[in-house]
Amino acid sequence: MFDKVVAISDWEKNELVFHGVNPALITVIKNGIEGEAFSEVKKASREIKARVKKNGFTKYTRRN
């Protein structure tokens, strides 16, 4: 048995509850990464997609 469970997201808490853990025992402590930190990545991704669409490329390869 356990007295407390720590989840790093609401999704994880919901999964624990789904698998039978008492919700009263679960504390959610977010992992500390804010969505705003990725806003520039999302912007860059949109720009890359637009460039690929414009140039007619539909596939890319990953460099090692």
Secondary structure, DSSP 8 states (H G I E B T S, - for coil): --S-EEESSHHHHHHHHHTT--GGGEEE---S--GGGGHHHHHHHHHHHHHHHHHT--------
